Amino acid sequence: MFAFIAPAFILYAIFLLIPTLGGMFYSFTDWNGLNKSYDFIGFANFAEALGEDPDFIHSLWFTLKYVLYMIVLQNGIALLLAVLIESRRKSKGFFRTIFFMPNMISTIISAFMWTFVFSQVLPQIAEKTVLTFFDQSWIGDPNVSFFSIIIVSLWNGVGYMMIIYLAALQGVPQSLKEAAIIDGANPFQTFRSVTIPMITHAITICFFLTLNGAFKVFEVVYGLTGGGPGRSTQVITMNIYEEAFSNNFRYGYASAKSVILFVIILIFTLIQISVMKKREVEA
């Protein structure tokens, strides 16, 4: 039996397990990622990141804000689309394909595409129509660029969650819905009392995927704003990347930030799974 799982385990160890353990070790050192020599400095990197690095703290709060918006909006829109498509008698396959297509495009390519839309297309629309709202700095204004990132992230990711919700909705027995209608429940009451409890497992999966993906967001921000203007839209992954590879080459310090991110994701994931699993049992 071991012979069958050995190739997968070896690849897992080489590309994930060993680098992860190595990163945790180097988080306690001052290694610059280039030299063979380094000094063990204990928790100094963690103390600096959490107490003396305002850019890291800002990127952390910005990422938490992004995570909150994505959990609410991505799951809400995906579930709404899934319900609307499932309620149609015809063209289900067409609408599934249309809304899932953006997910098939590379995230970084999507960011570059939307950069062109925000900087060239929308200003032209505003100039030639009465829709003056489009004539603003979608990427250069710190107050607007966050929502530009949200728009692109939703455009790219909603379709995937929608497919999961569609699969769950198709598994809800029609007899339960008919029984609720016979008992006098309106469509909203049927959805709340019958459909939602029956698709709780799908909600748990989608919340888990959204939470982890939002915390690790990189390509959208990198391709759309580059963390700017200034560092107003810098997420935590970009801060780590900049610390390790861009200018500073403080690999040990960047590893400490990565460990902090890992712990934060772990805590939020455990809380989310425990809460959602409890609701699954109650349902």
CORFENVEN-V441633 format. One line per field, one symbol per residue. ss: DSSP state (H for helix, E for strand, C for the rest). psi: psi as a letter, one per 20 degrees, with the letter a starting at -180 (. if undefined). burial: I if it has 9 or more other C-alpha atoms within 8 Angstrom, else O. A space follows every 10 residues. Layout:
ss->???
psi->???
burial->???
This chain:
ss->CHHHHHHHHH HHHHHHHHHH HHHHHHCCEC CCCCCCCCCE CCCHHHHHHH HCCHHHHHHH HHHHHHHHHH HHHHHHHHHH HHHHHHHCCC CHHHHHHHHH HHHHCCHHHH HHHHHHHHHH HHHHHHHHCC CHHHCCCCCC CHHHHHHHHH HHHHHHHHHH HHHHHHHHHH CCCHHHHHHH HHCCCCHHHH HHHHHHHHCH HHHHHHHHHH HHHHHCCCHH HHHHCCCCCC CCCCCHHHHH HHHHHHCCCC HHHHHHHHHH HHHHHHHHHH HHHHHHHHHH HHC
psi->hhhhigghhg ggggiggghg hghhgiijrk pjigqhqrqo jcjhgggggi ijnhhggghg hgghgggggg gggghggghg ggggghiqhr kghghggghi ghiipqghgg ghghggghhg gghhghhiaj mihimrnhhi ohihhghggg gggghhihhg hghghghghi ipphhgghhh ghijprgghg gghggghikh hhggghgggg gghhhjpggg gghgijiaqc khkorhhhgg gghhhfhhkn ggghhghhgg ggggggghgg ggggghhhhg gh.
burial->OOOOOOOOOO IIIIOIIIIO OOIIOIIIII IIIOOOOIOO IOOOIIIIII OOIOOIIOII OIIIOIIOII IOIIIOIIIO IIIOIIOOOO OIOOIIOOII IIIOIOIIII IIOIIIIIIO IIIOIIIOOO OOOIIOIIII IIOIIIOIII OIIIIIIIII IIIIIIOIIO OIOOOIIOOI IOOOIOOOII IIOIIIIIII IIIIOIIIOI IIOIIOIIII IIIIIIIIIO OOIIIIIIII IIIIIOOOII IIIIIIIIII IOOOIOOOIO OIIOOIIOII OOO
